[in-house]
Amino acid sequence: MRAAAFEQPGPPEVLRLLDLPEPQAGPGQVRVRVKYAGVQPFDAGLRGGWRPPYAEVKLPQIPGNEFAGIVDQGTDEVPPGTEVLGFSVFNAYAEYIVVPADQVTPKPAGVPWEVAGGFTAGWQTARLALSALGVGPGDTVLINGAAGSTGTAGVQLASLLGATVLGTASPANQDYVRSLGAIPLVYGEGLADRVRAAAPQGITAAVDGAGGAALETSLALVEDRKRIITLVEHARIEELGLGSIQGQRSAAALAELIDLYATGRTTWLIRRVYPLAEAADAHREIETGHGRGKIVLSIED
């Protein structure tokens, strides 16, 4: 099968199109012929040499931990021919992926394939973060990096939970953040003052998707540090006494989240689609840290 993989860690150009053996599903597993796969900073970090403590990297390694496609080796519960979206740790940048059957959920008929392929990570991360913070009615939540994929999901989910949401983004993305349901704010110098002016009642929780000065602003504004979660500066969580994500992604949660999209209660922006052969270019773009919405790979192009 064709796959975008790296044989040694390094800059984006180490990610190349390779011919690799097709994986085969075992008991309790499904094999999916992938149509689209999402691209994340997690994938770029992996390619660059970062190693997650909970999974083993085997070279050549295929990145990618979210995907959508059609099951071609299935189970009684998920038979061949089922259109699904799902998640893994690695291996989604490929024509085929094998995962446990409980890591996929059926794709609703009206959901575009490119949306399904890049849906899982941002929405499940945002859901887990907001759940860990206990966000609900009466909260005022600051989301740093609100135009990115996790920020886009977080703004909408926090609003659905009944919270007032403020979202930081670049000047070009202010209208976009407003369209999601947040009060948009430009990040950078003076952010804390802008937040205080926009939310004189105070900030009760924060999700930091930017790090640096944005995280410092959250620290200055949120009284209870356990109600701050950073998705970027993991090494500082214990030192600062911040909250942390609890629990794992699940197919049941993913089914609920994609239903919100399928029934028109949320929206999802695909920023750009790259063919599999241009995965390195997709990584270059994701590493800029800018832009709105989601980058995905088309596996079939």
C-alpha positions as CSV (number, residue, x, y, z in Angstrom):
1,M,0.0,0.0,0.0
2,R,1.0,3.6,-0.4
3,A,1.8,5.5,2.9
4,A,3.4,8.7,3.9
5,A,6.0,7.7,6.5
6,F,9.4,8.6,7.8
7,E,12.4,6.3,8.1
8,Q,14.3,8.7,10.5
9,P,13.0,11.7,12.4
10,G,13.7,15.1,11.1
11,P,12.2,18.1,9.2
12,P,9.1,17.8,7.0
13,E,11.0,16.5,4.0
14,V,11.8,13.2,5.8
15,L,8.1,12.4,5.4
16,R,8.0,10.6,2.0
17,L,5.6,8.4,0.0
18,L,6.6,4.7,0.6
19,D,5.3,1.3,-0.5
20,L,4.7,-0.7,2.7
21,P,3.0,-4.0,3.4
22,E,-0.8,-3.9,3.8
23,P,-1.9,-4.5,7.5
24,Q,-4.3,-7.3,8.2
25,A,-7.1,-7.2,10.7
26,G,-7.0,-9.7,13.6
27,P,-9.7,-10.7,16.1
28,G,-11.7,-7.7,17.3
29,Q,-10.1,-5.4,14.8
30,V,-11.3,-3.7,11.6
31,R,-9.3,-2.7,8.6
32,V,-10.4,0.5,7.0
33,R,-9.6,1.7,3.4
34,V,-8.8,5.3,4.3
35,K,-10.2,8.1,2.2
36,Y,-9.1,11.1,4.3
37,A,-6.8,11.6,7.3
38,G,-6.4,14.6,9.6
39,V,-3.1,16.4,10.1
40,Q,-2.1,17.6,13.6
41,P,0.8,19.2,15.5
42,F,1.0,15.8,17.3
43,D,2.0,14.2,14.0
44,A,4.6,16.9,13.2
45,G,6.1,16.5,16.7
46,L,6.3,12.7,16.2
47,R,8.0,13.2,12.8
48,G,10.4,15.7,14.4
49,G,11.6,13.2,17.1
50,W,9.2,13.6,20.0
51,R,8.0,10.3,21.4
52,P,4.7,9.8,23.2
53,P,5.3,7.8,26.5
54,Y,2.3,5.5,25.8
55,A,3.1,4.1,22.4
56,E,6.1,2.5,20.6
57,V,7.5,4.1,17.5
58,K,8.7,1.6,14.9
59,L,10.6,2.9,11.8
60,P,9.5,3.4,9.2
61,Q,6.7,5.1,11.1
62,I,3.4,6.2,9.5
63,P,2.0,9.3,11.4
64,G,-1.7,10.1,11.6
65,N,-4.2,9.5,14.4
66,E,-7.6,10.3,12.8
67,F,-9.2,9.1,9.7
68,A,-12.3,8.2,7.7
69,G,-13.0,5.5,5.2
70,I,-14.7,2.2,4.4
71,V,-14.3,-1.0,6.4
72,D,-13.0,-3.8,4.2
73,Q,-12.1,-6.3,6.9
74,G,-14.7,-6.2,9.7
75,T,-16.5,-7.8,12.6
76,D,-20.1,-8.8,13.2
77,E,-20.7,-5.4,14.8
78,V,-18.8,-3.4,12.1
79,P,-19.2,-5.4,8.9
80,P,-17.3,-4.8,5.6
81,G,-18.8,-1.9,3.7
82,T,-19.5,0.3,6.7
83,E,-18.5,3.9,6.3
84,V,-16.7,5.0,9.4
85,L,-14.6,7.7,11.1
86,G,-12.1,6.8,13.8
87,F,-8.9,7.3,15.7
88,S,-5.6,5.6,16.4
89,V,-2.2,6.7,17.7
90,F,-0.3,6.3,14.4
91,N,-0.7,4.9,10.9
92,A,-3.6,7.0,9.4
93,Y,-1.5,8.5,6.5
94,A,-1.9,5.3,4.5
95,E,-4.3,3.5,2.2
96,Y,-5.2,1.0,4.9
97,I,-5.3,1.2,8.7
98,V,-6.1,-1.5,11.3
99,V,-7.6,-0.5,14.6
100,P,-9.7,-2.1,17.4
101,A,-13.4,-2.2,16.4
102,D,-14.2,0.1,19.3
103,Q,-12.1,2.9,17.8
104,V,-14.5,3.6,14.9
105,T,-18.1,4.8,14.6
106,P,-20.4,5.0,11.6
107,K,-20.2,8.1,9.5
108,P,-23.5,9.8,9.1
109,A,-24.6,9.8,5.5
110,G,-24.6,13.6,5.1
111,V,-21.2,14.3,6.5
112,P,-18.5,15.0,3.8
113,W,-15.6,12.6,3.8
114,E,-13.0,15.3,4.3
115,V,-14.8,16.6,7.4
116,A,-15.1,13.0,8.8
117,G,-11.4,12.4,8.2
118,G,-10.2,15.4,10.1
119,F,-12.9,15.5,12.8
120,T,-11.8,13.2,15.7
121,A,-8.8,14.8,17.3
122,G,-10.0,18.4,17.7
123,W,-13.4,17.6,18.9
124,Q,-12.4,14.8,21.3
125,T,-9.6,16.9,22.8
126,A,-11.9,19.9,23.3
127,R,-14.6,17.7,24.9
128,L,-12.1,16.0,27.3
129,A,-10.6,19.4,28.2
130,L,-14.0,21.1,28.9
131,S,-15.2,18.0,30.9
132,A,-12.0,18.1,33.0
133,L,-12.6,21.8,33.8
134,G,-16.3,21.1,34.6
135,V,-17.4,23.9,32.2
136,G,-21.2,24.7,32.4
137,P,-23.8,27.4,32.7
138,G,-22.4,30.5,34.5
139,D,-18.8,29.9,33.4
140,T,-16.9,32.4,31.4
141,V,-14.2,30.5,29.5
142,L,-11.1,31.9,27.7
143,I,-9.9,29.8,24.7
144,N,-6.5,30.7,23.4
145,G,-6.0,29.7,19.8
146,A,-9.7,29.8,19.1
147,A,-9.4,29.6,15.3
148,G,-7.4,26.3,15.2
149,S,-9.1,22.9,15.1
150,T,-9.3,22.3,18.8
151,G,-10.2,25.9,19.5
152,T,-12.9,25.8,16.8
153,A,-14.4,22.8,18.6
154,G,-13.9,24.1,22.1
155,V,-15.7,27.4,21.4
156,Q,-18.7,25.6,20.1
157,L,-18.9,22.9,22.8
158,A,-18.4,25.5,25.6
159,S,-21.2,27.5,24.1
160,L,-23.5,24.5,23.9
161,L,-22.6,23.8,27.6
162,G,-24.0,27.2,28.5
163,A,-20.8,29.1,29.1
164,T,-19.8,32.6,27.9
165,V,-16.8,32.1,25.6
166,L,-13.9,34.5,24.8
167,G,-11.6,33.4,22.0
168,T,-8.2,34.7,21.0
169,A,-7.0,34.7,17.4
170,S,-5.1,36.8,14.9
171,P,-6.7,39.9,13.5
172,A,-7.6,38.1,10.3
173,N,-9.6,35.5,12.2
174,Q,-11.7,37.7,14.4
175,D,-14.9,37.4,12.3
176,Y,-14.4,33.6,12.1
177,V,-14.2,33.3,15.9
178,R,-17.2,35.5,16.3
179,S,-19.2,33.2,13.9
180,L,-18.4,30.3,16.2
181,G,-20.1,32.0,19.1
182,A,-17.2,33.5,21.0
183,I,-16.3,37.1,21.8
184,P,-13.2,37.5,19.6
185,L,-10.0,39.1,21.0
186,V,-6.7,39.7,19.3
187,Y,-3.8,38.0,21.0
188,G,-0.5,39.7,21.8
189,E,0.5,42.5,24.1
190,G,-2.3,43.9,26.3
191,L,-4.4,40.8,26.0
192,A,-5.2,40.6,29.7
193,D,-6.6,44.1,29.6
194,R,-8.7,43.3,26.6
195,V,-10.1,40.2,28.3
196,R,-10.9,42.2,31.5
197,A,-12.7,44.8,29.4
198,A,-14.7,42.2,27.5
199,A,-15.5,40.1,30.6
200,P,-15.7,42.4,33.6
201,Q,-17.4,39.5,35.5
202,G,-14.1,37.6,35.3
203,I,-12.8,34.4,33.7
204,T,-13.6,31.2,35.5
205,A,-11.8,28.7,33.2
206,A,-9.3,28.6,30.4
207,V,-8.2,26.3,27.6
208,D,-4.7,27.3,26.3
209,G,-3.9,26.2,22.8
210,A,-1.2,28.8,22.2
211,G,1.2,28.7,25.2
212,G,3.7,31.4,26.1
213,A,2.2,34.8,26.8
214,A,-1.3,33.4,26.2
215,L,-0.8,30.9,29.1
216,E,0.5,33.7,31.3
217,T,-2.6,35.7,30.6
218,S,-4.7,32.7,31.8
219,L,-2.7,32.4,34.9
220,A,-3.2,36.1,35.7
221,L,-7.0,35.9,35.1
222,V,-8.2,32.6,36.4
223,E,-8.3,32.3,40.2
224,D,-8.4,28.5,40.4
225,R,-5.4,27.1,38.5
226,K,-7.0,23.6,38.3
227,R,-9.5,25.3,35.9
228,I,-6.7,26.0,33.4
229,I,-5.7,23.4,30.9
230,T,-2.8,23.9,28.5
231,L,-2.7,21.8,25.3
232,V,0.8,23.1,24.5
233,E,3.1,23.5,27.5
234,H,2.8,20.0,29.0
235,A,6.1,20.3,30.9
236,R,4.7,23.2,33.0
237,I,1.5,21.5,34.1
238,E,2.8,20.0,37.4
239,E,5.0,23.0,38.1
240,L,2.1,25.5,37.8
241,G,-0.5,23.2,39.4
242,L,-2.7,23.3,36.3
243,G,-5.6,21.0,35.5
244,S,-5.1,18.1,33.1
245,I,-7.2,16.1,30.7
246,Q,-8.7,13.0,32.2
247,G,-10.0,10.0,30.3
248,Q,-9.5,8.7,26.8
249,R,-11.1,9.2,23.4
250,S,-14.0,6.8,22.7
251,A,-16.2,5.8,19.8
252,A,-19.3,6.6,21.9
253,A,-18.2,10.2,22.5
254,L,-17.2,10.5,18.8
255,A,-20.6,9.3,17.7
256,E,-22.2,12.1,19.8
257,L,-19.9,14.7,18.5
258,I,-20.3,13.9,14.8
259,D,-24.1,13.8,15.4
260,L,-23.8,17.5,16.5
261,Y,-22.3,18.3,13.2
262,A,-24.6,16.1,11.1
263,T,-27.7,17.7,12.6
264,G,-26.4,21.3,12.0
265,R,-25.7,22.2,15.7
266,T,-22.0,22.7,15.0
267,T,-19.8,23.6,12.1
268,W,-16.3,22.5,10.9
269,L,-14.0,24.2,8.5
270,I,-11.6,22.4,6.3
271,R,-8.8,24.8,5.7
272,R,-6.9,22.8,3.0
273,V,-6.8,19.4,1.5
274,Y,-3.4,18.0,0.4
275,P,-2.9,14.8,-1.6
276,L,-1.0,12.0,0.4
277,A,2.1,12.6,-1.7
278,E,2.3,16.2,-0.3
279,A,2.1,15.2,3.3
280,A,5.4,17.1,3.9
281,D,3.8,20.3,2.7
282,A,0.9,19.7,5.0
283,H,3.3,19.4,7.9
284,R,5.1,22.6,6.9
285,E,1.8,24.4,7.1
286,I,0.7,22.9,10.4
287,E,4.0,23.9,11.9
288,T,3.4,27.6,11.2
289,G,0.9,27.6,14.0
290,H,-1.4,29.9,12.1
291,G,-4.6,29.6,10.1
292,R,-8.1,28.6,10.8
293,G,-9.8,25.2,10.7
294,K,-8.4,21.8,9.8
295,I,-5.8,20.5,7.4
296,V,-6.4,17.0,5.9
297,L,-4.8,14.5,3.5
298,S,-6.7,13.0,0.7
299,I,-5.4,9.4,0.5
300,E,-7.0,8.5,-2.8
301,D,-5.7,11.5,-4.9
